[in-house]
């Protein structure tokens, strides 16, 4: 499974209140994935947009 899908599923868990990570930790971890070139710029933007949407809901 791609790194993108793993983080997308982790965002699902965050929305459900079941994530092992806090919002801030996820922001950092997803940024690290981009810096380590494990996800593309497009995937990063999609994940961060979704994370921002979750922040508005919390």
PDB file of N, CA, C and O in Angstrom:
ATOM      1  N   UNK A   1       0.847  -1.180   0.000  1.00  0.00           N
ATOM      2  CA  UNK A   1       0.000   0.000   0.000  1.00  0.00           C
ATOM      3  C   UNK A   1       0.893   1.244   0.000  1.00  0.00           C
ATOM      4  O   UNK A   1       1.933   1.276   0.658  1.00  0.00           O
ATOM      5  N   UNK A   2       0.486   2.223  -0.719  1.00  0.00           N
ATOM      6  CA  UNK A   2       1.293   3.436  -0.834  1.00  0.00           C
ATOM      7  C   UNK A   2       1.279   4.225   0.476  1.00  0.00           C
ATOM      8  O   UNK A   2       0.361   4.098   1.286  1.00  0.00           O
ATOM      9  N   UNK A   3       2.295   5.026   0.659  1.00  0.00           N
ATOM     10  CA  UNK A   3       2.363   5.889   1.833  1.00  0.00           C
ATOM     11  C   UNK A   3       1.158   6.830   1.882  1.00  0.00           C
ATOM     12  O   UNK A   3       0.601   7.095   2.947  1.00  0.00           O
ATOM     13  N   UNK A   4       0.774   7.323   0.717  1.00  0.00           N
ATOM     14  CA  UNK A   4      -0.384   8.222   0.663  1.00  0.00           C
ATOM     15  C   UNK A   4      -1.618   7.551   1.259  1.00  0.00           C
ATOM     16  O   UNK A   4      -2.316   8.140   2.085  1.00  0.00           O
ATOM     17  N   UNK A   5      -1.877   6.344   0.846  1.00  0.00           N
ATOM     18  CA  UNK A   5      -3.076   5.633   1.343  1.00  0.00           C
ATOM     19  C   UNK A   5      -3.003   5.387   2.838  1.00  0.00           C
ATOM     20  O   UNK A   5      -4.012   5.465   3.540  1.00  0.00           O
ATOM     21  N   UNK A   6      -1.798   5.088   3.324  1.00  0.00           N
ATOM     22  CA  UNK A   6      -1.631   4.883   4.767  1.00  0.00           C
ATOM     23  C   UNK A   6      -2.013   6.141   5.536  1.00  0.00           C
ATOM     24  O   UNK A   6      -2.720   6.065   6.541  1.00  0.00           O
ATOM     25  N   UNK A   7      -1.551   7.295   5.070  1.00  0.00           N
ATOM     26  CA  UNK A   7      -1.838   8.549   5.767  1.00  0.00           C
ATOM     27  C   UNK A   7      -3.292   8.965   5.569  1.00  0.00           C
ATOM     28  O   UNK A   7      -3.890   9.557   6.468  1.00  0.00           O
ATOM     29  N   UNK A   8      -3.862   8.669   4.422  1.00  0.00           N
ATOM     30  CA  UNK A   8      -5.277   8.951   4.189  1.00  0.00           C
ATOM     31  C   UNK A   8      -6.128   8.157   5.186  1.00  0.00           C
ATOM     32  O   UNK A   8      -7.100   8.679   5.732  1.00  0.00           O
ATOM     33  N   UNK A   9      -5.759   6.906   5.417  1.00  0.00           N
ATOM     34  CA  UNK A   9      -6.494   6.081   6.380  1.00  0.00           C
ATOM     35  C   UNK A   9      -6.296   6.596   7.802  1.00  0.00           C
ATOM     36  O   UNK A   9      -7.203   6.529   8.631  1.00  0.00           O
ATOM     37  N   UNK A  10      -5.090   7.113   8.073  1.00  0.00           N
ATOM     38  CA  UNK A  10      -4.847   7.677   9.412  1.00  0.00           C
ATOM     39  C   UNK A  10      -5.711   8.918   9.624  1.00  0.00           C
ATOM     40  O   UNK A  10      -6.176   9.165  10.737  1.00  0.00           O
ATOM     41  N   UNK A  11      -5.929   9.696   8.571  1.00  0.00           N
ATOM     42  CA  UNK A  11      -6.828  10.850   8.679  1.00  0.00           C
ATOM     43  C   UNK A  11      -8.259  10.395   8.940  1.00  0.00           C
ATOM     44  O   UNK A  11      -8.996  11.054   9.673  1.00  0.00           O
ATOM     45  N   UNK A  12      -8.658   9.266   8.340  1.00  0.00           N
ATOM     46  CA  UNK A  12      -9.976   8.691   8.645  1.00  0.00           C
ATOM     47  C   UNK A  12     -10.076   8.399  10.137  1.00  0.00           C
ATOM     48  O   UNK A  12     -11.079   8.715  10.778  1.00  0.00           O
ATOM     49  N   UNK A  13      -9.021   7.790  10.682  1.00  0.00           N
ATOM     50  CA  UNK A  13      -9.021   7.451  12.104  1.00  0.00           C
ATOM     51  C   UNK A  13      -9.072   8.719  12.974  1.00  0.00           C
ATOM     52  O   UNK A  13      -9.742   8.741  14.006  1.00  0.00           O
ATOM     53  N   UNK A  14      -8.359   9.772  12.548  1.00  0.00           N
ATOM     54  CA  UNK A  14      -8.393  11.027  13.299  1.00  0.00           C
ATOM     55  C   UNK A  14      -9.821  11.580  13.353  1.00  0.00           C
ATOM     56  O   UNK A  14     -10.280  12.030  14.403  1.00  0.00           O
ATOM     57  N   UNK A  15     -10.508  11.543  12.224  1.00  0.00           N
ATOM     58  CA  UNK A  15     -11.901  12.024  12.172  1.00  0.00           C
ATOM     59  C   UNK A  15     -12.798  11.226  13.110  1.00  0.00           C
ATOM     60  O   UNK A  15     -13.740  11.763  13.693  1.00  0.00           O
ATOM     61  N   UNK A  16     -12.494   9.935  13.249  1.00  0.00           N
ATOM     62  CA  UNK A  16     -13.305   9.060  14.098  1.00  0.00           C
ATOM     63  C   UNK A  16     -12.865   9.105  15.560  1.00  0.00           C
ATOM     64  O   UNK A  16     -13.469   8.456  16.414  1.00  0.00           O
ATOM     65  N   UNK A  17     -11.808   9.873  15.847  1.00  0.00           N
ATOM     66  CA  UNK A  17     -11.293   9.941  17.206  1.00  0.00           C
ATOM     67  C   UNK A  17     -10.496   8.716  17.608  1.00  0.00           C
ATOM     68  O   UNK A  17     -10.322   8.452  18.798  1.00  0.00           O
ATOM     69  N   UNK A  18     -10.006   7.960  16.624  1.00  0.00           N
ATOM     70  CA  UNK A  18      -9.306   6.700  16.893  1.00  0.00           C
ATOM     71  C   UNK A  18      -7.829   6.733  16.516  1.00  0.00           C
ATOM     72  O   UNK A  18      -7.154   5.708  16.612  1.00  0.00           O
ATOM     73  N   UNK A  19      -7.315   7.873  16.095  1.00  0.00           N
ATOM     74  CA  UNK A  19      -5.931   7.956  15.649  1.00  0.00           C
ATOM     75  C   UNK A  19      -4.979   7.876  16.830  1.00  0.00           C
ATOM     76  O   UNK A  19      -5.269   8.369  17.920  1.00  0.00           O
ATOM     77  N   UNK A  20      -3.841   7.248  16.592  1.00  0.00           N
ATOM     78  CA  UNK A  20      -2.810   7.214  17.629  1.00  0.00           C
ATOM     79  C   UNK A  20      -2.024   8.523  17.664  1.00  0.00           C
ATOM     80  O   UNK A  20      -1.206   8.738  18.558  1.00  0.00           O
ATOM     81  N   UNK A  21      -2.278   9.401  16.682  1.00  0.00           N
ATOM     82  CA  UNK A  21      -1.572  10.670  16.575  1.00  0.00           C
ATOM     83  C   UNK A  21      -2.518  11.840  16.807  1.00  0.00           C
ATOM     84  O   UNK A  21      -3.717  11.756  16.539  1.00  0.00           O
ATOM     85  N   UNK A  22      -1.954  12.929  17.309  1.00  0.00           N
ATOM     86  CA  UNK A  22      -2.721  14.173  17.425  1.00  0.00           C
ATOM     87  C   UNK A  22      -2.717  14.883  16.074  1.00  0.00           C
ATOM     88  O   UNK A  22      -1.988  14.495  15.161  1.00  0.00           O
ATOM     89  N   UNK A  23      -3.541  15.927  15.957  1.00  0.00           N
ATOM     90  CA  UNK A  23      -3.582  16.715  14.719  1.00  0.00           C
ATOM     91  C   UNK A  23      -2.201  17.266  14.392  1.00  0.00           C
ATOM     92  O   UNK A  23      -1.745  17.177  13.252  1.00  0.00           O
ATOM     93  N   UNK A  24      -1.531  17.841  15.403  1.00  0.00           N
ATOM     94  CA  UNK A  24      -0.203  18.428  15.199  1.00  0.00           C
ATOM     95  C   UNK A  24       0.832  17.392  14.772  1.00  0.00           C
ATOM     96  O   UNK A  24       1.669  17.657  13.909  1.00  0.00           O
ATOM     97  N   UNK A  25       0.769  16.217  15.380  1.00  0.00           N
ATOM     98  CA  UNK A  25       1.704  15.151  15.009  1.00  0.00           C
ATOM     99  C   UNK A  25       1.487  14.731  13.557  1.00  0.00           C
ATOM    100  O   UNK A  25       2.447  14.505  12.821  1.00  0.00           O
ATOM    101  N   UNK A  26       0.232  14.630  13.151  1.00  0.00           N
ATOM    102  CA  UNK A  26      -0.050  14.244  11.766  1.00  0.00           C
ATOM    103  C   UNK A  26       0.463  15.295  10.787  1.00  0.00           C
ATOM    104  O   UNK A  26       1.003  14.955   9.734  1.00  0.00           O
ATOM    105  N   UNK A  27       0.299  16.549  11.126  1.00  0.00           N
ATOM    106  CA  UNK A  27       0.808  17.612  10.260  1.00  0.00           C
ATOM    107  C   UNK A  27       2.316  17.458  10.064  1.00  0.00           C
ATOM    108  O   UNK A  27       2.822  17.587   8.949  1.00  0.00           O
ATOM    109  N   UNK A  28       3.018  17.187  11.144  1.00  0.00           N
ATOM    110  CA  UNK A  28       4.468  17.020  11.085  1.00  0.00           C
ATOM    111  C   UNK A  28       4.859  15.764  10.309  1.00  0.00           C
ATOM    112  O   UNK A  28       5.759  15.796   9.470  1.00  0.00           O
ATOM    113  N   UNK A  29       4.179  14.669  10.595  1.00  0.00           N
ATOM    114  CA  UNK A  29       4.507  13.399   9.944  1.00  0.00           C
ATOM    115  C   UNK A  29       4.244  13.440   8.435  1.00  0.00           C
ATOM    116  O   UNK A  29       5.030  12.911   7.649  1.00  0.00           O
ATOM    117  N   UNK A  30       3.152  14.061   8.044  1.00  0.00           N
ATOM    118  CA  UNK A  30       2.840  14.160   6.612  1.00  0.00           C
ATOM    119  C   UNK A  30       3.861  15.050   5.912  1.00  0.00           C
ATOM    120  O   UNK A  30       4.273  14.762   4.788  1.00  0.00           O
ATOM    121  N   UNK A  31       4.270  16.129   6.573  1.00  0.00           N
ATOM    122  CA  UNK A  31       5.306  16.999   6.003  1.00  0.00           C
ATOM    123  C   UNK A  31       6.616  16.233   5.850  1.00  0.00           C
ATOM    124  O   UNK A  31       7.311  16.384   4.846  1.00  0.00           O
ATOM    125  N   UNK A  32       6.953  15.418   6.834  1.00  0.00           N
ATOM    126  CA  UNK A  32       8.166  14.592   6.748  1.00  0.00           C
ATOM    127  C   UNK A  32       8.100  13.649   5.557  1.00  0.00           C
ATOM    128  O   UNK A  32       9.111  13.412   4.896  1.00  0.00           O
ATOM    129  N   UNK A  33       6.925  13.113   5.281  1.00  0.00           N
ATOM    130  CA  UNK A  33       6.767  12.202   4.143  1.00  0.00           C
ATOM    131  C   UNK A  33       7.097  12.906   2.831  1.00  0.00           C
ATOM    132  O   UNK A  33       7.722  12.321   1.947  1.00  0.00           O
ATOM    133  N   UNK A  34       6.679  14.151   2.709  1.00  0.00           N
ATOM    134  CA  UNK A  34       6.986  14.928   1.509  1.00  0.00           C
ATOM    135  C   UNK A  34       8.489  15.182   1.430  1.00  0.00           C
ATOM    136  O   UNK A  34       9.103  14.982   0.382  1.00  0.00           O
ATOM    137  N   UNK A  35       9.075  15.620   2.534  1.00  0.00           N
ATOM    138  CA  UNK A  35      10.505  15.924   2.554  1.00  0.00           C
ATOM    139  C   UNK A  35      11.353  14.700   2.248  1.00  0.00           C
ATOM    140  O   UNK A  35      12.415  14.808   1.635  1.00  0.00           O
ATOM    141  N   UNK A  36      10.878  13.531   2.679  1.00  0.00           N
ATOM    142  CA  UNK A  36      11.589  12.278   2.415  1.00  0.00           C
ATOM    143  C   UNK A  36      11.239  11.692   1.045  1.00  0.00           C
ATOM    144  O   UNK A  36      11.695  10.609   0.681  1.00  0.00           O
ATOM    145  N   UNK A  37      10.422  12.432   0.298  1.00  0.00           N
ATOM    146  CA  UNK A  37       9.994  12.046  -1.051  1.00  0.00           C
ATOM    147  C   UNK A  37       9.248  10.713  -1.079  1.00  0.00           C
ATOM    148  O   UNK A  37       9.355   9.948  -2.037  1.00  0.00           O
ATOM    149  N   UNK A  38       8.495  10.451  -0.020  1.00  0.00           N
ATOM    150  CA  UNK A  38       7.681   9.238   0.039  1.00  0.00           C
ATOM    151  C   UNK A  38       6.276   9.479  -0.511  1.00  0.00           C
ATOM    152  O   UNK A  38       5.559   8.541  -0.859  1.00  0.00           O
ATOM    153  N   UNK A  39       5.896  10.768  -0.581  1.00  0.00           N
ATOM    154  CA  UNK A  39       4.648  11.154  -1.234  1.00  0.00           C
ATOM    155  C   UNK A  39       4.945  12.314  -2.175  1.00  0.00           C
ATOM    156  O   UNK A  39       5.920  13.043  -1.994  1.00  0.00           O
ATOM    157  N   UNK A  40       4.099  12.471  -3.171  1.00  0.00           N
ATOM    158  CA  UNK A  40       4.291  13.550  -4.148  1.00  0.00           C
ATOM    159  C   UNK A  40       3.751  14.865  -3.596  1.00  0.00           C
ATOM    160  O   UNK A  40       3.048  14.893  -2.586  1.00  0.00           O
ATOM    161  N   UNK A  41       4.090  15.935  -4.270  1.00  0.00           N
ATOM    162  CA  UNK A  41       3.577  17.258  -3.891  1.00  0.00           C
ATOM    163  C   UNK A  41       2.053  17.276  -3.947  1.00  0.00           C
ATOM    164  O   UNK A  41       1.399  17.838  -3.068  1.00  0.00           O
ATOM    165  N   UNK A  42       1.495  16.661  -4.978  1.00  0.00           N
ATOM    166  CA  UNK A  42       0.030  16.598  -5.128  1.00  0.00           C
ATOM    167  C   UNK A  42      -0.610  15.827  -3.978  1.00  0.00           C
ATOM    168  O   UNK A  42      -1.621  16.254  -3.420  1.00  0.00           O
ATOM    169  N   UNK A  43      -0.013  14.689  -3.628  1.00  0.00           N
ATOM    170  CA  UNK A  43      -0.537  13.899  -2.514  1.00  0.00           C
ATOM    171  C   UNK A  43      -0.445  14.689  -1.209  1.00  0.00           C
ATOM    172  O   UNK A  43      -1.362  14.658  -0.388  1.00  0.00           O
ATOM    173  N   UNK A  44       0.659  15.390  -1.029  1.00  0.00           N
ATOM    174  CA  UNK A  44       0.849  16.222   0.154  1.00  0.00           C
ATOM    175  C   UNK A  44      -0.259  17.278   0.251  1.00  0.00           C
ATOM    176  O   UNK A  44      -0.872  17.456   1.303  1.00  0.00           O
ATOM    177  N   UNK A  45      -0.502  17.967  -0.854  1.00  0.00           N
ATOM    178  CA  UNK A  45      -1.536  19.011  -0.867  1.00  0.00           C
ATOM    179  C   UNK A  45      -2.905  18.428  -0.521  1.00  0.00           C
ATOM    180  O   UNK A  45      -3.669  19.032   0.232  1.00  0.00           O
ATOM    181  N   UNK A  46      -3.204  17.279  -1.060  1.00  0.00           N
ATOM    182  CA  UNK A  46      -4.495  16.634  -0.803  1.00  0.00           C
ATOM    183  C   UNK A  46      -4.627  16.259   0.671  1.00  0.00           C
ATOM    184  O   UNK A  46      -5.659  16.513   1.290  1.00  0.00           O
ATOM    185  N   UNK A  47      -3.576  15.654   1.230  1.00  0.00           N
ATOM    186  CA  UNK A  47      -3.614  15.261   2.637  1.00  0.00           C
ATOM    187  C   UNK A  47      -3.706  16.479   3.555  1.00  0.00           C
ATOM    188  O   UNK A  47      -4.454  16.465   4.533  1.00  0.00           O
ATOM    189  N   UNK A  48      -2.955  17.524   3.244  1.00  0.00           N
ATOM    190  CA  UNK A  48      -2.977  18.711   4.090  1.00  0.00           C
ATOM    191  C   UNK A  48      -4.314  19.438   4.009  1.00  0.00           C
ATOM    192  O   UNK A  48      -4.799  19.960   5.014  1.00  0.00           O
ATOM    193  N   UNK A  49      -4.905  19.477   2.837  1.00  0.00           N
ATOM    194  CA  UNK A  49      -6.226  20.092   2.687  1.00  0.00           C
ATOM    195  C   UNK A  49      -7.238  19.327   3.546  1.00  0.00           C
ATOM    196  O   UNK A  49      -8.077  19.920   4.224  1.00  0.00           O
ATOM    197  N   UNK A  50      -7.138  18.018   3.499  1.00  0.00           N
ATOM    198  CA  UNK A  50      -8.048  17.192   4.289  1.00  0.00           C
ATOM    199  C   UNK A  50      -7.800  17.398   5.789  1.00  0.00           C
ATOM    200  O   UNK A  50      -8.746  17.472   6.572  1.00  0.00           O
ATOM    201  N   UNK A  51      -6.537  17.491   6.179  1.00  0.00           N
ATOM    202  CA  UNK A  51      -6.199  17.729   7.575  1.00  0.00           C
ATOM    203  C   UNK A  51      -6.747  19.070   8.042  1.00  0.00           C
ATOM    204  O   UNK A  51      -7.261  19.177   9.156  1.00  0.00           O
ATOM    205  N   UNK A  52      -6.644  20.079   7.211  1.00  0.00           N
ATOM    206  CA  UNK A  52      -7.185  21.404   7.545  1.00  0.00           C
ATOM    207  C   UNK A  52      -8.700  21.344   7.704  1.00  0.00           C
ATOM    208  O   UNK A  52      -9.258  21.989   8.593  1.00  0.00           O
ATOM    209  N   UNK A  53      -9.364  20.578   6.853  1.00  0.00           N
ATOM    210  CA  UNK A  53     -10.817  20.409   6.966  1.00  0.00           C
ATOM    211  C   UNK A  53     -11.182  19.736   8.294  1.00  0.00           C
ATOM    212  O   UNK A  53     -12.172  20.098   8.930  1.00  0.00           O
ATOM    213  N   UNK A  54     -10.388  18.774   8.696  1.00  0.00           N
ATOM    214  CA  UNK A  54     -10.644  18.085   9.963  1.00  0.00           C
ATOM    215  C   UNK A  54     -10.465  19.066  11.110  1.00  0.00           C
ATOM    216  O   UNK A  54     -11.233  19.034  12.071  1.00  0.00           O
ATOM    217  N   UNK A  55      -9.476  19.930  11.029  1.00  0.00           N
ATOM    218  CA  UNK A  55      -9.220  20.928  12.071  1.00  0.00           C
ATOM    219  C   UNK A  55     -10.448  21.835  12.238  1.00  0.00           C
ATOM    220  O   UNK A  55     -10.793  22.210  13.359  1.00  0.00           O
ATOM    221  N   UNK A  56     -11.082  22.173  11.166  1.00  0.00           N
ATOM    222  CA  UNK A  56     -12.275  23.022  11.225  1.00  0.00           C
ATOM    223  C   UNK A  56     -13.443  22.301  11.889  1.00  0.00           C
ATOM    224  O   UNK A  56     -14.311  22.932  12.491  1.00  0.00           O
ATOM    225  N   UNK A  57     -13.456  20.983  11.773  1.00  0.00           N
ATOM    226  CA  UNK A  57     -14.541  20.192  12.350  1.00  0.00           C
ATOM    227  C   UNK A  57     -14.338  19.950  13.845  1.00  0.00           C
ATOM    228  O   UNK A  57     -15.308  19.773  14.583  1.00  0.00           O
ATOM    229  N   UNK A  58     -13.090  19.941  14.291  1.00  0.00           N
ATOM    230  CA  UNK A  58     -12.804  19.583  15.695  1.00  0.00           C
ATOM    231  C   UNK A  58     -13.116  20.692  16.645  1.00  0.00           C
ATOM    232  O   UNK A  58     -12.929  20.540  17.853  1.00  0.00           O
TER     233      UNK A  58
END
